[in-house]
Amino acid sequence: MNPAGVAPRALLSSRSALFARLREFFARRGVLEVDTPLLAATTTPDPAIASLEVVSPLEPGWRGYLQTSPEFAMKRLLAAGSGDIYQLGHVFRDGEAGRRHLREFTLLEWYRVGYDEHRLMDEVAELLAELLPDAAGSGGERLSYRLAFERATGVDPLTADGIALSRCLAAADVDVPAGLSRSGLLDLAMGTLVIPGLGHHGACFVHDYPAEQAALAAINPGQPPTAARFEVFIAGLELGNGFRELTDADEQRRRFEQERRWRTAHGHPAPPLDEALLAALARGLPDCAGVAMGVDRLLMLALASDDIRQVVPVEPDDV
């Protein structure tokens, strides 16, 4: 960035070229680009994601949310028969600022009808091999969440209770906030102990997450059950999060309501349920898999940058 916080032309050209390569990748595969609203009446109730709320000064009582992902709107399109689709654009998440996070950032999200999470991992690996051949390699390593966690910590994340997880973190000198749930402890351990060691010899896919972290993913059968979810990492940097999508409207409603209860109990805003999405699921979402990838982080790797603020056209003034 120059002193005014504006990117030089070379960086603008790199971003433009990356966008063009992404669009060409999907055009070759017949995946349709779509454009969904950035502002909606509701948003995700996921406890791990904070949405930016918008209040109208002209219409008393009206409020909406800048979208954290185009997922809900894209699933409505899928249920209406759109077929394979992708979207490339800006999204917003409150409280995310730093070397790897921005409140407003560029996201690539796509859905493939008839795919499961493993077939979608294949396609993600193909995309990364084209965009980042040196960093991503070809194919990518694949580890179950259980194996990746056990390698780094010696603890089985699918069976360990909160006490065992807290002890594991304390033994590694990780500060553990009081009152963290088991899921919160798992996230803390992943972020501090597991993820930093992933993807240093090419792309690394971690799959079969704990069932309680399924979000909008389907559940795999087995004991213990796991979520049909994956994440992909290069050089300790998370690039994408994908699911074999949950198609059961009743189960999705149950999860949303559970998340809203958690948010209320912990003093966080609880957005209204997205009834349009739930109605679309009830009408019938085709079997599909989807993934969201951070485009600015892709550019960080391509340009060997360690600060996300250095790869955006205008540096944010609030971080």
Buried (B, 14 or more C-beta within 10 A) or exposed (E): BEEEEEBEEEBEEBBEEBBEEBBEBBEEBEBBBBEBEBEBBBBBBBBEBBBBEBEEEEEEEEEBBBBBBBBBBBBBBBBEEBBBBBBBBBBBBBEBBEEBBBBBBBBBBBBBBEBBBBEBBEBBBBBBBEBBEEBBBEBBBBBBBBBBBBEBBEBEBBEBEBEBBBEBBEEEEBEBEEEBEBBBBBBBBBEBBBBBEBBEEBBBBBBBBBBEBBBBBBBBEEEEBBBBBBBBBBBBBBBBBBBBBBBBBEBBBEBBEEBBEBBEEEEEEBBEBBEBBBEBBBEEBBEBBBBBBBBBBBBBBBBEBEEBBBBBEEBBEEE
